[in-house]
């Protein structure tokens, strides 16, 4: 290539790069656009508190609707003609999980490790945590573990060192991997959130991320060392209740169980090797939990009250279950096609209670006798099957 042509090529490349760098804005710093068609976008999860529904989705979209009040004067219409209010959100990353803690307080999690907080029932939001801060803690924890392992190795006899080589290599690799991930940026998503009260809550996500707060989200602490997850499998769904029971539905068919609000955890192997996306808990007459783990390919596994082993329920759907709810004495699941499957009251048999299909579904919430579904092309509603 001639020098004039080379200079022209480099100049053109430099201009393009300059324009690109000027145009790019970090989605963690870019507020979500107020979009007229926000209620017809891809929405990724939904929750309810009383008659109020919050729905979260792509590009930082958060929608709110009070089903008791009905349509408001200003808002965005979904495909059913219902009017939703789009919240003011300080980020434009995809949002994946949402929880109402009480009437004014709610939390949302999403891509790039973001955690958002609302104190006005979801009308406005503030960022309280993100993947940059998460990466700092992940790297620091991995470094400490590697250094502690190295110290024990250095103090050990040659015979004991031979036994420790594999563990030291694993700790070193984990540190290097954490550093590499941090250099790449805040790319690891948070996937679910649950608070037991206004102050104490947890968020979980990809690559074994789990953080705890005791001050309503002002500060967060990595507690990954409490769980047995040496290969950093994803945590997809988080359940909690007032009894102290916490459940994490994860990759590789794992369910992690705590009975003391996250202080101690056990890893429960279900015999399944795929993804679980969530859990549903029913309780027997003695108040003991009956746990259903649901996920990929229509799989549902049941852990009976006081049982030591899980067993698989025969499913009428081969589509992935994306959300489950307790409805009276039954557990109800929705698959990605929008079909509804329920247990009988014994909790031992699954049956299809609605075969109606629609656009892909990502989540489900219950408002009185109405199911509100999130998914492709926005919200839709279904009457709760009898």
Secondary structure, 3 states (H helix, E strand, C coil): CCHHHHHHHHHHHHHHHHHHHHHCCCCCCCCCCCCCCHHHCCEEEEEEECCEEEEEEHHHCEEEEECCCCCCCCCEECCCCCEEEECECCCCCCEEEEEECCCCCEEEEEHHHCEEEECCCCCECEEEECHHHHHHHHHHHHHHHHHHHHHHHHHCCHHHHHHHHHHHHHHHHHHHHHHHHHHHCCCCCEEEEEECCCCCEEEEEHHHCEEEECCCCCCCEECHHHCCCCCCCCEEEEEECCCCCEEEEEHHHEEEEECCCCCCCEEEECCCCCCEEEEEEEECCCCCEEEEEEEHHHCEEEECCCCCCCEECCCCCCCCEEEEEEECCEEEEEECCCCEEEECCCCCCEEEEECCCCCCEEEEEEECCEEEEEECCCCEEEECCC
